[in-house]
Amino acid sequence: MKALCWEGVNKLAVENVPEPVMRNDQDMLVRVRSSTTCGSDLHLIGGYIPAMRAGDVIGHEFLGEVVETGPAVRQHKVGDRVVVCSFIGCGRCWHCANDQWSLCDNSNTNPGLAQAAYGYETGAVFGYSHAMGGFRGAHAEYVRVPFADYGAFPVPDEVDDVSATFASDAAPTGWMGADLGGVGPGDVVAVWGCGAVGQMAARAAMLLGAEQVISIDRIPERLAMTREHIGSEVVDYTATDVGAELRERTGGRGPDVCIEAVGMEAHSPGPQHWYDKTKQALRLETDRASAVREAIHACRKGGSVFVLGVFGGLVDKFPLGAVMNKGLTLRGAQQHGQRYIPMLLDRIAAGELSTRHLATHEMSLDEAPRGYDMFKNKKNGCVRAVFHPDGG
C-alpha cells in the first residue's frame, strides 16, 4: 500500500509498504478516507523527536471505514465510518478508567525512552516515533487500530469526512485545554496560536462560557480566519507588546486562563527568538518556550496556564518564580481524546463547532510531501493540508 514515510530530517516520501495485519483480537483494520497534517508532526520531521527510523509511516489524525474487526471488537462492524483518536488507550488501566487516556499504562509497547525522560511511560500515538509505541501512522491507505472499541467512534451521518477528521486530534486537544484549564462563565481567556488547535481551544472557551477570548499569532491569514470563523478577538504579536495589550483589554488584571497552543518550535520577536533557536540547534535545550513564558507572565495573579503545545524535554529560562509568586495553576497534557470525541462529533453535527474551514488544502496522498512543505512553511495560507488516499 502507499504511505507517507519519514526518511530522515526534513525528508518525506510516499513509499510502498506492507499492508497492516491484525495482531490481537481487539484490533480493527481501517481504510483511511482522510488524514491531516498536525503541528506536532513538524517536530518529527525536523528531528526534534527521538527514536524515529527511516521508513516510519507518520500521521495521527484520521477518519476511515472499517474493513475488518477482531473477534473481541463489539462496538464496530465492517463498513462503519469512524474517527480514530490519535492516542491509543487500552480502556482498562487506572488512567484510562479515570479519563486520562494519553497516560495509558498498556498501549506503549516501547516505554523505556519515555520512562527515562519523564519518569513514567506515556500512552502510544499513531505514527509518532518508537518512543511512543512505534505504531504505523495514518498517512496511508490502511491502518491497524488497537483497542478499537475504546479508540474509534462512529461519525454521525450529518458530519462530512473532512469536518469529522479534526475530531481525531485538533478539536479534542483544543477542548481539553479550555476544560482542564478551568475556563468557566465570565472568564477572560487568552490563547497563544491560531493554528487548528488554538482555534479549537478558543471556540471551546466560548462554548464553556468565557466572556472574552483573545487569540495571539503573527500570520495574517490565521488571524483573519480566527476572527471570522471562531469569533475571537485577535492580537498580532509582532505589532504590539502582548503583555501590555492583554492588560489593556482586561482592565489591568490579565486573563483568567492562558492556553499555550504553539509548542516546542515557538517563534517570538527580537533577540529572544535567536537565543532559543541557537540553543535548540546546538541541543543545549530541546524546546523553544517563548509562548509559555509569555503566557505565564501575562496571566492574572491566581490564574491558570494550560500547555497544549507539544514539548519534548527541557527549556531554558523557565519563569518558575512567576508561577509560584503569582499563585498560578500550571497544567499540561497530551490529549485525552476518548473523553471528548463523542461530544465533539455531536457539537459538529449540531453546528456549534465548525472545523471544515481548517482544511485549507485538500489533495491526494501522493501529494503529501508537497502538502507538508506548504504546511510547515505556511505557504498559500495553509492552516491544514488534508490527504485522501483514494485521490479525493
NUMIDREN-283126 format. One line per field, with one value per residue: residue number from 0; residue in one letter; chain; y, x, z of N, C-alpha, C in turn. Coordinates in steps of 0.1 Angstrom, whole numbers. Layout:
! NUMIDREN-283126
seq: (NUM/...);
type: (A/...);
mol: (A/...);
n_y: (Y/...);
n_x: (X/...);
n_z: (Z/...);
ca_y: (Y/...);
ca_x: (X/...);
ca_z: (Z/...);
c_y: (Y/...);
c_x: (X/...);
c_z: (Z/...);
END
This chain:
! NUMIDREN-283126
seq: (0/1/2/3/4/5/6/7/8/9/10/11/12/13/14/15/16/17/18/19/20/21/22/23/24/25/26/27/28/29/30/31/32/33/34/35/36/37/38/39/40/41/42/43/44/45/46/47/48/49/50/51/52/53/54/55/56/57/58/59/60/61/62/63/64/65/66/67/68/69/70/71/72/73/74/75/76/77/78/79/80/81/82/83/84/85/86/87/88/89/90/91/92/93/94/95/96/97/98/99/100/101/102/103/104/105/106/107/108/109/110/111/112/113/114/115/116/117/118/119/120/121/122/123/124/125/126/127/128/129/130/131/132/133/134/135/136/137/138/139/140/141/142/143/144/145/146/147/148/149/150/151/152/153/154/155/156/157/158/159/160/161/162/163/164/165/166/167/168/169/170/171/172/173/174/175/176/177/178/179/180/181/182/183/184/185/186/187/188/189/190/191/192/193/194/195/196/197/198/199/200/201/202/203/204/205/206/207/208/209/210/211/212/213/214/215/216/217/218/219/220/221/222/223/224/225/226/227/228/229/230/231/232/233/234/235/236/237/238/239/240/241/242/243/244/245/246/247/248/249/250/251/252/253/254/255/256/257/258/259/260/261/262/263/264/265/266/267/268/269/270/271/272/273/274/275/276/277/278/279/280/281/282/283/284/285/286/287/288/289/290/291/292/293/294/295/296/297/298/299/300/301/302/303/304/305/306/307/308/309/310/311/312/313/314/315/316/317/318/319/320/321/322/323/324/325/326/327/328/329/330/331/332/333/334/335/336/337/338/339/340/341/342/343/344/345/346/347/348/349/350/351/352/353/354/355/356/357/358/359/360/361/362/363/364/365/366/367/368/369/370/371/372/373/374/375/376/377/378/379/380/381/382/383/384/385/386/387/388/389/390/391);
type: (M/K/A/L/C/W/E/G/V/N/K/L/A/V/E/N/V/P/E/P/V/M/R/N/D/Q/D/M/L/V/R/V/R/S/S/T/T/C/G/S/D/L/H/L/I/G/G/Y/I/P/A/M/R/A/G/D/V/I/G/H/E/F/L/G/E/V/V/E/T/G/P/A/V/R/Q/H/K/V/G/D/R/V/V/V/C/S/F/I/G/C/G/R/C/W/H/C/A/N/D/Q/W/S/L/C/D/N/S/N/T/N/P/G/L/A/Q/A/A/Y/G/Y/E/T/G/A/V/F/G/Y/S/H/A/M/G/G/F/R/G/A/H/A/E/Y/V/R/V/P/F/A/D/Y/G/A/F/P/V/P/D/E/V/D/D/V/S/A/T/F/A/S/D/A/A/P/T/G/W/M/G/A/D/L/G/G/V/G/P/G/D/V/V/A/V/W/G/C/G/A/V/G/Q/M/A/A/R/A/A/M/L/L/G/A/E/Q/V/I/S/I/D/R/I/P/E/R/L/A/M/T/R/E/H/I/G/S/E/V/V/D/Y/T/A/T/D/V/G/A/E/L/R/E/R/T/G/G/R/G/P/D/V/C/I/E/A/V/G/M/E/A/H/S/P/G/P/Q/H/W/Y/D/K/T/K/Q/A/L/R/L/E/T/D/R/A/S/A/V/R/E/A/I/H/A/C/R/K/G/G/S/V/F/V/L/G/V/F/G/G/L/V/D/K/F/P/L/G/A/V/M/N/K/G/L/T/L/R/G/A/Q/Q/H/G/Q/R/Y/I/P/M/L/L/D/R/I/A/A/G/E/L/S/T/R/H/L/A/T/H/E/M/S/L/D/E/A/P/R/G/Y/D/M/F/K/N/K/K/N/G/C/V/R/A/V/F/H/P/D/G/G);
mol: (A/A/A/A/A/A/A/A/A/A/A/A/A/A/A/A/A/A/A/A/A/A/A/A/A/A/A/A/A/A/A/A/A/A/A/A/A/A/A/A/A/A/A/A/A/A/A/A/A/A/A/A/A/A/A/A/A/A/A/A/A/A/A/A/A/A/A/A/A/A/A/A/A/A/A/A/A/A/A/A/A/A/A/A/A/A/A/A/A/A/A/A/A/A/A/A/A/A/A/A/A/A/A/A/A/A/A/A/A/A/A/A/A/A/A/A/A/A/A/A/A/A/A/A/A/A/A/A/A/A/A/A/A/A/A/A/A/A/A/A/A/A/A/A/A/A/A/A/A/A/A/A/A/A/A/A/A/A/A/A/A/A/A/A/A/A/A/A/A/A/A/A/A/A/A/A/A/A/A/A/A/A/A/A/A/A/A/A/A/A/A/A/A/A/A/A/A/A/A/A/A/A/A/A/A/A/A/A/A/A/A/A/A/A/A/A/A/A/A/A/A/A/A/A/A/A/A/A/A/A/A/A/A/A/A/A/A/A/A/A/A/A/A/A/A/A/A/A/A/A/A/A/A/A/A/A/A/A/A/A/A/A/A/A/A/A/A/A/A/A/A/A/A/A/A/A/A/A/A/A/A/A/A/A/A/A/A/A/A/A/A/A/A/A/A/A/A/A/A/A/A/A/A/A/A/A/A/A/A/A/A/A/A/A/A/A/A/A/A/A/A/A/A/A/A/A/A/A/A/A/A/A/A/A/A/A/A/A/A/A/A/A/A/A/A/A/A/A/A/A/A/A/A/A/A/A/A/A/A/A/A/A/A/A/A/A/A/A/A/A/A/A/A/A/A/A/A/A/A/A/A/A/A/A/A/A/A/A/A/A/A/A);
n_y: (-12/24/49/77/83/89/97/107/136/163/150/135/110/93/60/25/2/-27/-39/-34/-59/-79/-82/-87/-97/-75/-58/-37/-32/-4/14/42/73/100/121/143/169/179/202/191/170/183/186/160/157/177/166/168/150/121/87/81/62/56/52/50/53/82/104/110/118/111/97/70/39/10/-22/-47/-66/-76/-106/-98/-73/-52/-29/-20/-25/-40/-17/5/40/57/79/81/82/100/92/61/40/16/12/-1/2/21/48/51/44/66/86/97/93/96/89/62/30/7/8/17/0/2/15/25/48/70/66/71/98/111/99/82/60/72/71/54/66/70/68/82/81/56/58/64/41/31/26/23/51/73/84/69/41/21/14/-2/-5/-6/-18/-12/-8/12/34/42/59/61/81/107/108/133/147/156/139/154/174/158/146/163/159/139/147/176/191/177/182/210/215/202/218/241/231/216/236/251/269/290/304/338/342/356/347/339/328/314/311/305/283/251/238/259/275/258/256/282/284/264/276/297/283/271/292/315/350/367/362/360/357/349/355/356/353/366/354/334/348/363/342/331/352/354/328/317/338/351/377/391/393/405/395/406/432/446/450/421/415/440/447/428/434/459/452/439/454/459/436/411/380/354/327/312/298/278/270/263/251/233/247/274/308/341/377/397/394/372/351/342/335/313/296/291/278/256/244/237/218/225/231/215/225/254/278/303/312/299/311/338/335/328/351/369/360/366/372/344/330/306/285/267/242/232/229/207/195/183/179/197/231/265/292/291/306/300/313/332/316/306/328/343/327/308/283/257/236/208/186/158/150/138/122/103/110/132/130/118/138/160/154/154/181/192/181/194/220/237/237/245/230/225/246/246/230/240/231/205/173/145/115/110/135/143/150/176/188/189/205/230/233/234/256/275/283/298/304/281/263/237/208/183/149/125/92/79/96/116);
n_x: (8/3/21/30/62/87/119/143/158/138/130/107/87/65/59/59/46/42/9/-11/-17/-39/-33/-41/-70/-86/-81/-86/-90/-87/-97/-83/-99/-95/-68/-49/-24/-5/6/24/35/55/76/86/94/114/134/133/121/130/140/130/128/142/118/96/61/41/17/-13/-39/-71/-97/-118/-129/-142/-128/-121/-126/-115/-122/-129/-139/-166/-181/-180/-185/-179/-177/-185/-182/-157/-141/-108/-91/-61/-43/-37/-55/-59/-83/-87/-68/-57/-54/-68/-94/-99/-103/-79/-66/-43/-23/-22/-13/-8/-7/17/42/69/83/106/123/106/102/127/130/108/101/79/63/45/12/6/10/-4/19/41/69/92/95/70/56/58/39/24/16/-11/-11/-17/-29/-42/-48/-39/-59/-54/-71/-98/-125/-123/-109/-120/-147/-181/-192/-215/-242/-247/-223/-196/-167/-143/-147/-152/-127/-111/-120/-105/-81/-73/-96/-104/-80/-78/-102/-98/-78/-92/-111/-97/-81/-97/-117/-145/-179/-179/-152/-120/-101/-70/-54/-25/-15/-29/-33/-49/-54/-52/-74/-95/-93/-99/-126/-138/-134/-153/-177/-178/-184/-168/-163/-148/-125/-92/-70/-37/-12/10/6/-10/-32/-41/-49/-70/-87/-93/-107/-129/-141/-141/-147/-132/-114/-84/-48/-19/13/36/32/27/31/25/19/13/-9/-28/-32/-44/-67/-81/-87/-65/-60/-53/-56/-78/-75/-49/-39/-16/-9/11/39/70/86/83/79/92/93/123/156/153/142/162/181/169/165/191/202/185/192/218/214/214/192/160/136/118/105/91/64/52/65/56/29/28/38/18/-6/-32/-28/-32/-43/-48/-27/-25/-7/-8/7/31/58/91/113/135/136/149/154/129/101/98/96/77/54/51/51/30/9/0/-19/-5/-8/-6/-9/-9/-35/-66/-84/-105/-122/-136/-143/-169/-188/-179/-182/-210/-215/-204/-221/-244/-239/-226/-199/-174/-153/-146/-135/-108/-94/-76/-63/-68/-58/-44/-30/-6/5/14/40/44/22/30/52/40/25/44/59/41/28/8/-13/-18/-34/-42/-33/-51/-52/-63/-63/-76/-76/-94);
n_z: (0/-4/15/36/44/69/61/71/86/78/54/35/20/-3/-1/-10/12/33/38/67/93/113/147/173/192/198/178/149/114/93/65/53/48/50/62/82/83/112/136/155/141/127/144/145/118/117/132/160/177/193/184/159/128/96/71/87/90/91/107/125/127/118/97/88/71/84/77/86/116/148/168/194/192/198/194/168/132/100/74/88/93/109/132/145/176/181/202/217/238/263/277/302/322/351/345/320/330/345/327/317/291/274/290/292/306/292/264/251/237/238/262/273/267/272/299/309/302/314/337/339/316/287/270/239/205/172/146/157/164/178/205/213/210/184/165/133/112/101/76/52/32/47/82/112/140/173/204/196/203/222/211/186/170/160/132/130/105/95/95/75/60/61/80/103/106/120/145/155/167/167/175/200/215/216/230/254/265/272/289/310/317/332/323/327/331/323/323/312/285/271/242/229/197/165/149/140/165/184/175/180/207/214/205/221/246/244/241/266/282/284/287/272/246/235/209/198/175/146/119/92/77/94/117/106/98/124/136/118/117/142/159/178/195/182/183/169/175/166/162/186/221/238/265/276/259/266/293/289/276/295/317/332/348/336/318/329/323/305/275/260/228/209/211/209/190/190/178/183/187/182/199/217/203/186/204/217/194/186/208/208/184/189/207/234/247/244/236/224/243/242/240/261/283/279/283/310/323/315/325/349/384/404/384/357/337/308/291/259/236/220/238/242/260/277/287/285/308/323/338/367/392/387/384/410/427/418/422/404/386/369/342/320/292/270/246/259/242/239/259/250/223/213/222/209/182/182/186/164/145/152/145/163/165/143/120/94/79/86/69/46/24/2/-10/-29/-14/-27/-30/-6/5/-7/5/32/30/23/46/67/60/59/34/9/26/41/66/74/57/41/34/9/5/-16/-36/-34);
ca_y: (0/36/56/87/78/97/91/115/150/171/142/127/103/84/47/13/-5/-38/-36/-39/-72/-80/-89/-90/-99/-63/-49/-34/-26/8/20/57/81/113/123/157/173/184/209/182/163/191/183/148/160/185/158/171/139/110/74/79/54/57/43/51/59/92/108/105/125/105/91/59/29/-3/-32/-60/-65/-88/-113/-92/-60/-53/-16/-16/-36/-37/-7/17/52/60/87/74/91/98/84/47/37/2/12/-8/6/31/61/51/44/79/95/102/83/97/83/47/22/-5/9/19/-12/6/26/28/62/79/64/78/112/117/92/72/59/78/62/53/75/66/74/93/76/44/62/65/29/26/22/29/63/73/89/56/36/13/15/-11/3/-15/-14/-5/-4/24/45/46/64/63/95/110/110/148/153/151/133/164/180/148/142/171/154/129/153/191/195/173/188/223/215/198/229/250/223/213/249/257/280/290/315/351/343/361/337/342/316/316/302/304/271/244/235/272/279/249/260/295/281/257/286/304/274/269/304/327/363/374/353/368/348/356/348/365/350/374/346/327/358/366/330/330/363/352/315/314/349/355/388/387/401/402/397/413/446/452/443/413/417/453/446/420/442/470/446/432/463/458/424/400/369/344/314/314/285/278/261/265/240/234/255/287/320/353/388/402/385/360/340/337/328/300/288/287/268/243/238/231/208/229/229/207/232/268/280/317/314/295/322/350/332/328/365/377/356/373/366/334/324/292/284/253/240/223/226/195/197/170/177/208/245/274/304/289/315/293/323/339/306/304/341/348/317/303/269/253/222/204/172/153/150/126/124/95/117/143/129/117/151/170/150/158/195/195/178/205/233/245/237/245/225/223/257/244/222/250/225/190/167/130/111/111/149/146/158/190/194/192/217/242/234/238/269/284/288/298/304/267/260/223/200/171/139/115/81/75/108/127);
ca_x: (0/10/21/39/72/98/132/154/154/132/129/94/85/54/65/51/49/33/-4/-12/-24/-45/-23/-48/-85/-92/-77/-95/-83/-95/-93/-83/-105/-89/-59/-44/-12/-6/18/33/43/66/87/91/101/126/143/133/115/139/135/124/136/138/107/84/49/37/3/-21/-53/-76/-110/-118/-140/-138/-127/-120/-126/-111/-133/-133/-144/-180/-187/-179/-186/-173/-185/-187/-174/-152/-129/-100/-83/-46/-37/-42/-58/-64/-96/-89/-58/-62/-55/-80/-106/-101/-103/-66/-63/-30/-14/-24/-2/-6/-6/30/49/83/82/119/127/97/104/140/128/97/99/69/59/32/5/11/4/-2/29/48/82/92/93/55/50/62/27/24/7/-24/-10/-15/-42/-49/-42/-44/-63/-55/-81/-107/-137/-121/-103/-127/-160/-189/-194/-229/-244/-247/-210/-188/-155/-132/-151/-150/-113/-105/-124/-95/-70/-73/-107/-103/-69/-82/-113/-91/-71/-101/-118/-88/-75/-107/-125/-159/-186/-174/-137/-113/-92/-60/-49/-14/-15/-41/-35/-61/-56/-55/-87/-104/-93/-107/-140/-142/-136/-165/-188/-178/-190/-159/-169/-139/-114/-82/-61/-25/-4/16/3/-23/-43/-46/-56/-83/-96/-98/-117/-141/-148/-142/-153/-123/-105/-71/-36/-6/23/47/28/24/36/14/15/6/-22/-37/-36/-53/-80/-87/-88/-52/-58/-48/-65/-80/-69/-40/-37/-5/-11/22/47/85/92/77/86/90/101/135/167/150/139/175/188/163/167/205/204/179/200/230/209/216/178/153/124/117/93/88/50/48/70/47/16/29/39/6/-18/-35/-25/-41/-50/-45/-20/-25/2/-13/17/39/72/98/123/140/135/157/148/115/98/92/93/64/44/50/48/17/-1/-7/-21/1/-11/-4/-12/-13/-50/-74/-94/-117/-131/-143/-147/-183/-194/-175/-189/-224/-215/-201/-234/-254/-234/-220/-184/-170/-139/-144/-127/-94/-88/-74/-58/-71/-50/-42/-18/7/10/16/52/41/13/37/60/31/20/55/64/29/26/-6/-23/-21/-36/-40/-35/-59/-49/-72/-56/-83/-74/-103);
ca_z: (0/-3/28/37/53/73/56/77/90/67/42/34/6/-4/-4/-9/24/35/44/81/96/126/156/185/190/199/167/138/102/88/53/56/38/51/73/81/89/125/140/162/131/123/154/140/105/120/140/174/185/191/181/145/119/82/66/96/85/101/107/136/128/106/96/78/70/90/67/93/131/156/175/207/190/200/191/154/122/87/67/97/92/122/135/155/184/179/213/219/252/265/283/314/332/361/338/311/337/350/316/314/281/269/300/293/311/285/249/246/238/239/271/280/265/279/313/312/301/321/350/336/302/282/261/225/195/159/137/164/169/185/219/216/207/171/157/120/112/93/62/45/27/57/95/122/152/185/214/187/210/230/204/174/173/148/128/126/91/92/95/64/63/65/93/113/107/130/159/159/175/169/183/214/221/220/241/267/271/279/300/321/321/342/318/332/327/326/322/300/281/260/235/220/185/157/141/142/179/190/171/187/221/215/204/233/257/242/244/281/288/285/283/263/242/227/202/196/164/137/105/89/73/106/125/99/100/137/138/110/119/156/166/189/193/178/185/161/185/160/161/198/233/241/279/277/252/273/304/284/272/307/328/340/356/329/315/339/318/294/269/250/217/200/213/211/180/191/174/191/181/189/201/224/193/181/216/218/182/186/219/204/173/195/217/247/252/234/232/225/251/244/242/275/292/278/289/325/327/311/332/361/397/408/372/352/324/303/280/249/226/223/243/243/271/286/282/292/314/326/349/379/402/384/387/424/434/413/427/392/384/357/338/306/289/256/246/263/231/241/268/244/208/210/225/198/170/183/185/149/138/156/141/174/164/129/118/80/74/89/58/36/12/1/-21/-28/-6/-35/-29/8/7/-10/15/44/27/24/60/75/57/59/21/3/36/46/80/75/45/42/23/6/-2/-28/-45/-30);
c_y: (12/42/66/84/89/90/98/129/158/164/133/121/94/70/36/5/-17/-33/-41/-52/-71/-87/-93/-91/-86/-53/-47/-28/-15/12/35/64/96/114/137/159/179/191/200/173/170/189/170/150/167/178/161/160/127/97/72/71/56/47/43/58/69/95/102/110/120/100/80/50/16/-14/-46/-57/-77/-94/-107/-78/-60/-40/-13/-28/-31/-27/6/28/57/71/81/84/89/91/71/44/23/1/5/-5/17/44/62/51/57/90/103/93/84/92/68/40/10/-4/11/7/-10/17/31/43/72/78/72/93/119/110/81/71/67/67/63/62/69/74/85/87/63/46/62/52/23/21/30/40/62/79/77/52/28/15/4/-3/-7/-9/-7/0/9/36/49/49/66/78/97/112/124/154/147/146/143/170/171/145/150/167/143/134/168/195/190/179/202/224/211/210/239/244/222/226/256/268/279/303/328/353/351/351/342/329/320/306/302/293/264/242/248/276/271/252/273/292/273/266/293/295/270/281/316/339/370/364/361/358/355/348/359/364/357/365/338/336/361/354/329/340/359/339/312/325/355/369/383/397/396/405/405/428/453/444/435/415/429/453/439/427/453/464/440/441/463/445/413/389/359/331/317/300/286/267/262/254/244/242/268/298/331/364/391/391/373/348/334/330/314/291/283/276/255/236/231/220/212/231/222/215/247/272/295/319/310/306/334/347/333/342/373/373/364/365/356/327/310/293/269/252/228/219/214/200/184/168/190/221/254/286/302/298/309/303/330/329/306/317/347/338/311/288/266/239/220/190/170/150/137/126/115/101/127/140/127/130/160/166/155/173/199/192/189/219/242/247/236/240/225/234/255/237/232/244/210/185/152/127/112/125/153/154/173/196/197/204/230/244/239/252/279/291/288/298/291/267/245/218/187/162/129/104/77/86/119/131);
c_x: (9/10/32/49/83/111/144/149/150/132/116/93/73/60/55/55/39/20/-4/-19/-29/-35/-30/-63/-92/-89/-88/-87/-93/-89/-94/-90/-100/-80/-54/-31/-15/7/28/41/55/78/94/100/114/136/144/127/124/132/127/134/132/128/95/73/43/22/-5/-35/-60/-90/-110/-130/-135/-139/-126/-120/-122/-123/-138/-139/-160/-188/-187/-181/-181/-183/-187/-177/-170/-141/-122/-91/-68/-39/-44/-43/-64/-78/-98/-79/-64/-64/-67/-93/-109/-100/-90/-59/-49/-19/-15/-12/1/-4/8/39/64/85/95/123/119/99/117/138/119/94/89/67/46/24/11/3/6/9/37/60/80/92/79/48/53/51/28/13/-4/-23/-7/-29/-50/-41/-48/-47/-64/-66/-93/-119/-135/-115/-110/-141/-168/-192/-209/-231/-243/-234/-202/-174/-144/-135/-148/-136/-107/-109/-114/-84/-71/-84/-107/-91/-73/-93/-107/-84/-80/-108/-108/-81/-85/-115/-139/-166/-180/-159/-132/-102/-83/-54/-37/-14/-29/-41/-48/-64/-60/-69/-98/-105/-101/-122/-146/-144/-149/-177/-189/-181/-180/-166/-161/-128/-105/-72/-49/-17/3/13/-10/-35/-50/-54/-69/-92/-101/-109/-130/-148/-150/-149/-145/-117/-91/-60/-25/5/35/44/25/31/24/9/8/-8/-32/-41/-46/-67/-88/-87/-76/-50/-51/-58/-66/-74/-61/-37/-26/-7/-1/32/62/92/86/86/83/98/114/146/164/148/153/183/182/166/182/208/197/187/212/227/213/203/171/142/125/104/89/73/46/53/60/34/17/30/26/-6/-20/-30/-36/-48/-44/-38/-20/-16/-3/-2/26/53/79/107/125/139/144/149/133/112/91/88/80/52/41/45/35/6/-8/-9/-15/-2/-7/-7/-13/-29/-56/-86/-107/-127/-140/-149/-162/-191/-191/-181/-204/-225/-212/-214/-244/-251/-229/-205/-181/-156/-136/-134/-112/-87/-87/-69/-61/-63/-49/-30/-5/13/13/29/51/32/20/47/52/28/32/59/53/27/12/-16/-27/-22/-35/-42/-41/-56/-60/-65/-63/-83/-84/-112);
c_z: (0/11/28/48/56/69/62/80/77/53/44/20/7/-9/-5/3/25/42/58/82/110/135/169/183/192/188/157/126/96/75/54/44/38/63/71/88/103/129/148/153/127/132/150/128/108/128/155/183/183/187/168/137/105/78/76/89/95/99/118/137/116/108/86/79/75/79/74/108/137/163/188/205/190/195/176/145/109/80/75/93/106/122/146/163/182/189/215/234/253/270/296/325/341/353/328/319/344/340/313/303/275/278/302/297/301/270/244/248/238/249/276/279/272/294/317/312/311/335/348/321/299/274/247/216/181/152/144/171/177/201/223/211/194/162/143/120/102/80/53/40/38/70/104/135/164/195/207/194/218/222/191/177/160/145/124/111/87/90/84/69/68/78/105/116/119/144/164/169/177/178/198/222/226/231/254/273/278/291/312/326/331/336/323/328/332/325/310/297/270/255/226/209/178/147/145/157/187/187/178/202/224/215/216/245/256/246/259/289/290/280/272/259/232/222/197/185/156/122/101/85/85/115/119/100/114/140/131/115/134/164/178/185/189/181/177/171/179/160/174/209/239/255/281/271/260/286/300/282/284/319/337/348/349/327/327/335/305/288/258/240/206/200/211/201/179/185/183/185/189/191/209/215/189/192/217/206/182/197/215/193/178/205/231/254/241/228/233/231/252/246/256/285/291/284/304/330/325/320/345/373/401/396/369/339/320/291/271/239/230/227/246/255/279/279/291/297/316/339/361/390/400/387/402/431/430/417/415/393/370/354/324/304/274/257/251/254/234/251/262/230/206/212/213/185/170/181/171/142/140/151/151/172/149/128/103/74/77/77/46/23/13/-11/-19/-19/-13/-33/-15/11/4/0/28/42/28/39/69/73/55/45/17/14/42/61/83/60/48/31/22/-1/-15/-39/-43/-41);
END
